[in-house]
Amino acid sequence: MTVHGLSVGAAGHTLVHATDLHIPAGGALTLLGESGSGKSLLAQAIMGNLPSNLRCSGMVEVGLHRSDAADRAARRALWGRRLALLPQEPWLALDPTMRVAQQIAEVHELVAGMAPEAAAPTAQAGLEQLSMGDAGHKYPFQISGGMAQRVAFLATHAAGAPVMIIDEPTKGLDADRRADVLAVLRAAIADGLTLLTITHDVWLARQLRGQVAVMLAGAIVEHGDAATVLASPTHDYTRRLLAAEPAAWPPLVPAEATNRGDPATLTQPARPPVQGNPTTVAQPAEPANLKQSAATSQHAAELANLTQSANVRDAAGLAIRKQSANTSDVAEQANLTPAADIKGAAELANLTGPAISAQPVTAAGGARADHADVLVRIDGVAKRYGVQQLFAGVTAQIRRGECIAVTGPSGSGKTTFGNIVLGLLQPDAGSVTRAPGLARTAFQKLYQDPAAAFAPSVTLRQSLQDVVGLHRLAWSDLDILLARLRLRPALLDRLPAQVSGGELQRFALARVLLLRPALIFADEPTSRLDPVTQQETLALLVQHARASGCAVLLVTHDADIAAHLASRAISLSPAR
């Protein structure tokens, strides 16, 4: 595949500057870069799938087929059999009404021309290769985000196209599942697949080898052999990108925060505990002033205001949006404000005032923190879906101002566990107890899929104005947050599909912080961010939590992020 002078623009603005790329047959090129720099927009232009208000120029060659970049119909004729795209959001590539294995088998049969009797077992074999052998009978809404990512990849790969563009293929995957995807990609390249990968995963770029190109503000700023670029970068942004990998971060958790009388890791038992004798993990005595909610865990009705305040209108409709709507890496980064220095935690505390009284969360000599610091007590919580036991006997306490990591393999129930803590789901056993006197909006969620948290037909400005008006907040507070999250005010007048996934996730974080929550369940909140923006965003989140007394329950697959940010971890491993 070859791209000559490909550029994208709208309303007199250049979003992607003239770009030249060449990937030989059986070769790989990995595109790294800042969130919102135009990576996904470039992919949509190559596919001929830009929205009608954007214009492109240049030439695109796919095999022996050469076409003007503006001739979208010429490349759409290649879709599936010659040219395939895996979009950044897997939910946009999957049919919510079809079972997982059926969707993959359908592509084998109708696009690749496989006999019907062979399509189903081939689909099942692919699922087993990516450690999802028991997921074939499920619907997309019944699997985790990481599993949906792998299913979408299998369906895209099943078409057999010799040229494939994949956008964030390892997003939301644990280390083992990332290795599974890498093995499949390497095997496909060895078989002759030409691969353009868009990712923030520097590890994946190293492992795929081939070429690496780095994009900033709509332009390629560095391009060359992957090993050379990643070992000896010449551009300042590339150097910052590599320096911002989580393994190189300074610790953001005070040393004393890990010495609270609790174990560093709270691991739920491999088997459900014997009834009446739940397994606990070094828990302090029960606070006297907590209100018991038992297994009912304040059902989802109480949390209706959580989603109402977040303006999650018509989220269900997102499942059937066409993937062409998600052309989200709109660039226009040239006028971006310089990265905000994140050191002003005190300013953040004054931004909207503390959500709750910011009591100290540590105690000298490892003594247990004061009971008044406990926001949520989780006692012996268990959950299963059908015959699958996700977790059992999970016992923990969440205190004001602390960050607790939730870790475990893809599909182990991390999102489910967080939803139980919020009260959006009921546990099958055990209890969740919350501190009394908190507003209904005190427990907030940062969704793994930011598109599911915004109404697709409402501008970001209107969504945020709804929150500001409903809760009588100050718009100036939002301005401060947007500056710290490096979000340009001009983006407010766009629809969710008109900004990048990383930009949309930062808007979601700004909206949550505006509400001054007591606890934030952050479900892979930076999976769509480049390493530089990821480091800045997580530093802001943790420092805001410390300054305001807000607790953070952080889902992550990155062991380095957990080690640098969290004082403790709840590890969910498959219960049998």
ZAMARGU-4260 file (C-alpha; in steps of 0.2 Angstrom, whole numbers, plus 5000, padded with zeros to 4 digits):
<rodrens>
0) 5000/5000/5000 | 5006/5017/4995 | 5000/5035/5000 | 5006/5050/4990 | 5003/5067/4997
5) 4987/5063/5006 | 4980/5078/5015 | 4963/5081/5024 | 4955/5098/5027 | 4938/5106/5032
10) 4932/5124/5031 | 4949/5131/5026 | 4959/5122/5040 | 4971/5108/5036 | 4968/5093/5048
15) 4981/5081/5040 | 4995/5088/5031 | 5002/5080/5015 | 5007/5063/5020 | 5018/5050/5010
20) 5019/5032/5016 | 5024/5015/5008 | 5021/4998/5016 | 5028/4984/5005 | 5018/4968/5003
25) 5019/4958/5019 | 5026/4973/5028 | 5021/4983/5044 | 5020/5001/5048 | 5015/5007/5065
30) 5008/5025/5067 | 5011/5032/5084 | 5006/5050/5090 | 4997/5062/5101 | 4978/5059/5104
35) 4969/5070/5092 | 4984/5072/5080 | 4975/5064/5065 | 4980/5046/5065 | 4962/5039/5064
40) 4957/5052/5052 | 4972/5047/5040 | 4965/5029/5041 | 4948/5035/5036 | 4954/5044/5022
45) 4964/5029/5015 | 4948/5019/5017 | 4937/5032/5008 | 4926/5034/5023 | 4928/5052/5028
50) 4912/5062/5032 | 4905/5072/5019 | 4911/5089/5026 | 4929/5084/5025 | 4939/5085/5009
55) 4955/5075/5005 | 4968/5076/4991 | 4982/5065/4985 | 4983/5047/4979 | 4981/5030/4987
60) 4987/5013/4980 | 4981/4997/4986 | 4990/4983/4977 | 4987/4986/4958 | 4972/4998/4962
65) 4977/5016/4961 | 4964/5030/4964 | 4963/5048/4968 | 4961/5050/4987 | 4945/5060/4984
70) 4937/5046/4974 | 4929/5037/4989 | 4919/5025/4979 | 4934/5018/4971 | 4941/5012/4987
75) 4924/5007/4994 | 4924/4994/4980 | 4939/4986/4989 | 4932/4985/5006 | 4932/4967/5014
80) 4941/4957/5000 | 4956/4969/4997 | 4956/4982/5011 | 4949/4981/5028 | 4948/4992/5044
85) 4946/4988/5062 | 4939/5004/5070 | 4945/5010/5087 | 4928/5007/5095 | 4924/4988/5094
90) 4906/4991/5098 | 4904/5000/5081 | 4911/4985/5072 | 4899/4972/5080 | 4881/4968/5077
95) 4872/4969/5095 | 4859/4957/5089 | 4871/4943/5084 | 4881/4931/5094 | 4899/4933/5093
100) 4904/4916/5084 | 4890/4919/5072 | 4897/4936/5067 | 4914/4930/5063 | 4907/4915/5054
105) 4897/4926/5043 | 4912/4936/5037 | 4921/4919/5033 | 4906/4914/5023 | 4899/4929/5014
110) 4916/4939/5012 | 4929/4926/5011 | 4919/4913/5002 | 4921/4899/5014 | 4909/4885/5014
115) 4895/4886/5027 | 4900/4870/5035 | 4918/4876/5038 | 4914/4894/5043 | 4908/4890/5060
120) 4922/4879/5066 | 4935/4891/5059 | 4927/4905/5069 | 4927/4894/5084 | 4946/4890/5081
125) 4950/4909/5080 | 4941/4912/5097 | 4951/4898/5105 | 4967/4905/5098 | 4963/4922/5107
130) 4958/4913/5123 | 4939/4916/5121 | 4933/4898/5117 | 4918/4900/5128 | 4913/4917/5122
135) 4905/4911/5105 | 4887/4910/5111 | 4887/4927/5119 | 4881/4943/5112 | 4893/4959/5112
140) 4884/4967/5127 | 4888/4951/5137 | 4907/4952/5135 | 4920/4964/5141 | 4928/4978/5131
145) 4944/4969/5129 | 4935/4953/5123 | 4925/4964/5111 | 4941/4971/5104 | 4947/4953/5100
150) 4931/4948/5092 | 4931/4963/5081 | 4948/4959/5076 | 4944/4941/5072 | 4929/4947/5061
155) 4940/4960/5052 | 4954/4947/5049 | 4941/4934/5043 | 4938/4944/5027 | 4955/4939/5021
160) 4960/4956/5014 | 4978/4957/5010 | 4979/4975/5017 | 4972/4979/5034 | 4972/4995/5044
165) 4969/4992/5063 | 4966/5006/5075 | 4971/5002/5093 | 4971/4983/5093 | 4977/4980/5110
170) 4967/4993/5119 | 4959/4987/5135 | 4969/4970/5135 | 4980/4962/5148 | 4998/4957/5145
175) 4993/4939/5140 | 4979/4944/5128 | 4991/4957/5120 | 5003/4944/5117 | 4989/4933/5109
180) 4985/4947/5097 | 5003/4950/5093 | 5006/4932/5089 | 4991/4933/5077 | 4997/4949/5069
185) 5015/4942/5066 | 5008/4926/5059 | 4997/4936/5047 | 5012/4947/5042 | 5022/4931/5039
190) 5008/4925/5027 | 5009/4941/5017 | 4997/4953/5026 | 5001/4971/5023 | 4997/4980/5040
195) 4995/4998/5045 | 4993/4999/5064 | 4987/5014/5074 | 4991/5013/5092 | 4997/5021/5108
200) 5005/5005/5113 | 5024/5008/5111 | 5027/4989/5116 | 5017/4984/5101 | 5026/4995/5090
205) 5042/4987/5095 | 5036/4970/5094 | 5028/4972/5076 | 5045/4979/5070 | 5044/4985/5052
210) 5042/5004/5051 | 5036/5017/5063 | 5029/5034/5060 | 5026/5047/5073 | 5012/5060/5070
215) 5009/5077/5079 | 4997/5091/5074 | 4992/5082/5058 | 5009/5079/5051 | 5022/5065/5051
220) 5037/5072/5062 | 5047/5056/5062 | 5048/5040/5051 | 5059/5026/5049 | 5064/5008/5054
225) 5055/5004/5070 | 5071/4998/5080 | 5080/5014/5075 | 5066/5026/5079 | 5062/5019/5095
230) 5080/5017/5101 | 5087/5033/5095 | 5073/5046/5091 | 5077/5062/5083 | 5061/5073/5086
235) 5058/5080/5103 | 5040/5074/5103 | 5046/5056/5100 | 5058/5057/5114 | 5044/5064/5126
240) 5033/5050/5120 | 5045/5036/5124 | 5050/5045/5141 | 5032/5045/5146 | 5030/5026/5146
245) 5023/5021/5163 | 5038/5011/5168 | 5048/5027/5168 | 5036/5037/5178 | 5041/5044/5195
250) 5030/5037/5209 | 5014/5047/5212 | 5009/5038/5228 | 5017/5044/5244 | 5028/5031/5253
255) 5017/5031/5268 | 5002/5028/5258 | 5007/5009/5256 | 5009/5007/5275 | 4991/5008/5281
260) 4989/4992/5290 | 4982/4984/5275 | 4990/4971/5263 | 4997/4979/5247 | 4986/4967/5237
265) 4969/4961/5240 | 4966/4946/5230 | 4950/4937/5230 | 4950/4918/5233 | 4952/4906/5218
270) 4936/4897/5225 | 4920/4904/5232 | 4922/4904/5251 | 4912/4892/5262 | 4895/4900/5266
275) 4895/4908/5283 | 4914/4909/5283 | 4919/4922/5270 | 4937/4925/5266 | 4942/4942/5272
280) 4958/4952/5269 | 4965/4961/5284 | 4950/4973/5286 | 4949/4986/5300 | 4934/4985/5312
285) 4917/4990/5304 | 4914/5009/5305 | 4900/5013/5317 | 4893/5026/5305 | 4891/5017/5289
290) 4874/5013/5282 | 4871/4995/5278 | 4865/4991/5260 | 4868/4972/5260 | 4867/4963/5244
295) 4854/4975/5237 | 4869/4987/5236 | 4858/5002/5232 | 4851/4996/5216 | 4852/5005/5199
300) 4837/5015/5201 | 4846/5026/5215 | 4860/5028/5202 | 4849/5035/5189 | 4855/5052/5193
305) 4873/5047/5190 | 4869/5044/5172 | 4857/5059/5171 | 4870/5071/5178 | 4882/5064/5165
310) 4870/5067/5151 | 4870/5050/5144 | 4856/5052/5133 | 4852/5038/5120 | 4868/5029/5124
315) 4859/5013/5118 | 4858/5020/5101 | 4877/5020/5100 | 4877/5001/5097 | 4870/5003/5080
320) 4879/5018/5074 | 4889/5015/5058 | 4907/5015/5061 | 4909/5028/5047 | 4903/5041/5061
325) 4918/5037/5071 | 4931/5047/5061 | 4937/5053/5077 | 4956/5058/5076 | 4952/5076/5070
330) 4968/5085/5072 | 4969/5104/5072 | 4982/5103/5086 | 4993/5117/5080 | 4985/5130/5091
335) 4984/5118/5106 | 4988/5127/5122 | 5005/5121/5129 | 5004/5106/5141 | 4997/5112/5157
340) 5009/5109/5172 | 5000/5097/5183 | 5008/5103/5200 | 4994/5114/5205 | 4984/5102/5216
345) 4980/5115/5228 | 4972/5125/5214 | 4962/5110/5209 | 4956/5108/5227 | 4949/5126/5226
350) 4942/5124/5209 | 4925/5118/5215 | 4928/5115/5233 | 4931/5099/5241 | 4918/5085/5238
355) 4919/5079/5256 | 4930/5084/5270 | 4947/5079/5266 | 4953/5069/5281 | 4970/5062/5281
360) 4970/5044/5274 | 4986/5038/5282 | 4992/5034/5300 | 5009/5033/5307 | 5017/5017/5310
365) 5005/5008/5299 | 4990/5010/5310 | 4973/5009/5302 | 4965/5025/5296 | 4951/5033/5306
370) 4934/5025/5302 | 4928/5042/5296 | 4939/5040/5281 | 4930/5025/5275 | 4919/5028/5260
375) 4914/5011/5255 | 4915/4994/5264 | 4915/4978/5252 | 4912/4962/5262 | 4913/4945/5253
380) 4905/4951/5237 | 4903/4938/5223 | 4896/4938/5206 | 4893/4925/5192 | 4885/4925/5175
385) 4877/4909/5171 | 4889/4895/5174 | 4904/4907/5175 | 4909/4913/5192 | 4918/4930/5189
390) 4924/4933/5207 | 4919/4928/5225 | 4923/4933/5243 | 4930/4950/5238 | 4933/4960/5254
395) 4940/4978/5254 | 4938/4995/5261 | 4939/5011/5250 | 4945/5027/5259 | 4944/5045/5255
400) 4958/5052/5244 | 4966/5035/5240 | 4968/5027/5223 | 4965/5008/5223 | 4969/4998/5207
405) 4958/4984/5201 | 4968/4972/5190 | 4965/4955/5182 | 4964/4947/5165 | 4951/4953/5152
410) 4934/4946/5156 | 4938/4943/5174 | 4924/4955/5180 | 4933/4971/5184 | 4919/4982/5176
415) 4906/4972/5184 | 4915/4974/5201 | 4915/4993/5199 | 4897/4993/5194 | 4893/4984/5210
420) 4903/4996/5221 | 4893/5010/5212 | 4876/5001/5215 | 4873/4999/5196 | 4873/4980/5199
425) 4868/4969/5214 | 4881/4956/5220 | 4875/4938/5221 | 4882/4937/5238 | 4890/4948/5251
430) 4887/4967/5255 | 4892/4984/5250 | 4891/4998/5263 | 4892/5016/5260 | 4896/5031/5271
435) 4879/5041/5274 | 4875/5058/5270 | 4882/5058/5252 | 4873/5065/5237 | 4867/5053/5224
440) 4880/5060/5212 | 4894/5057/5224 | 4898/5040/5215 | 4903/5043/5197 | 4910/5032/5183
445) 4922/5035/5169 | 4917/5023/5156 | 4929/5012/5146 | 4920/5017/5130 | 4918/5036/5131
450) 4906/5036/5116 | 4894/5027/5126 | 4894/5041/5139 | 4889/5055/5127 | 4873/5058/5117
455) 4879/5056/5099 | 4868/5070/5092 | 4872/5083/5105 | 4887/5094/5105 | 4899/5093/5119
460) 4896/5111/5124 | 4877/5107/5126 | 4881/5091/5136 | 4892/5100/5148 | 4880/5115/5149
465) 4867/5103/5155 | 4878/5097/5169 | 4883/5115/5174 | 4865/5121/5174 | 4858/5106/5183
470) 4870/5106/5197 | 4872/5125/5197 | 4891/5125/5194 | 4902/5138/5187 | 4907/5137/5169
475) 4924/5145/5174 | 4928/5129/5183 | 4926/5119/5167 | 4938/5131/5158 | 4951/5127/5171
480) 4949/5108/5169 | 4949/5109/5150 | 4965/5119/5150 | 4973/5106/5162 | 4967/5092/5151
485) 4974/5101/5135 | 4957/5102/5127 | 4954/5117/5116 | 4938/5127/5118 | 4934/5125/5099
490) 4931/5107/5102 | 4916/5110/5112 | 4905/5114/5097 | 4908/5097/5089 | 4898/5081/5091
495) 4906/5066/5100 | 4910/5058/5084 | 4920/5073/5078 | 4933/5072/5091 | 4946/5058/5094
500) 4943/5045/5106 | 4957/5052/5118 | 4949/5069/5117 | 4932/5062/5121 | 4939/5052/5136
505) 4946/5068/5143 | 4930/5077/5141 | 4922/5063/5151 | 4935/5066/5165 | 4932/5084/5165
510) 4913/5082/5167 | 4915/5069/5181 | 4927/5081/5190 | 4915/5095/5189 | 4903/5085/5200
515) 4915/5084/5214 | 4912/5066/5217 | 4917/5056/5233 | 4922/5041/5223 | 4927/5039/5204
520) 4926/5022/5196 | 4938/5025/5182 | 4937/5010/5170 | 4953/5010/5159 | 4952/5029/5158
525) 4967/5032/5148 | 4966/5017/5136 | 4963/5029/5121 | 4977/5041/5126 | 4995/5043/5120
530) 5008/5040/5134 | 5012/5059/5136 | 4993/5063/5138 | 4990/5048/5149 | 5004/5053/5161
535) 4997/5071/5162 | 4979/5065/5164 | 4982/5052/5177 | 4993/5064/5187 | 4979/5076/5187
540) 4966/5063/5192 | 4977/5057/5207 | 4982/5074/5213 | 4964/5080/5212 | 4959/5065/5222
545) 4972/5069/5235 | 4967/5088/5236 | 4948/5085/5237 | 4947/5069/5247 | 4940/5059/5232
550) 4944/5041/5231 | 4948/5033/5214 | 4945/5015/5210 | 4956/5013/5194 | 4954/4998/5182
555) 4970/4995/5173 | 4979/4981/5164 | 4996/4990/5165 | 5006/4984/5180 | 5017/4999/5179
560) 5002/5011/5181 | 4995/5002/5195 | 5012/5002/5204 | 5015/5020/5201 | 4998/5027/5205
565) 4989/5015/5217 | 4992/5012/5236 | 4984/4995/5235 | 4976/4984/5222 | 4961/4972/5221
570) 4966/4958/5210 | 4952/4948/5201 | 4957/4932/5194 | 4945/4919/5187 | 4936/4910/5200
575) 4932/4892/5198
</rodrens>
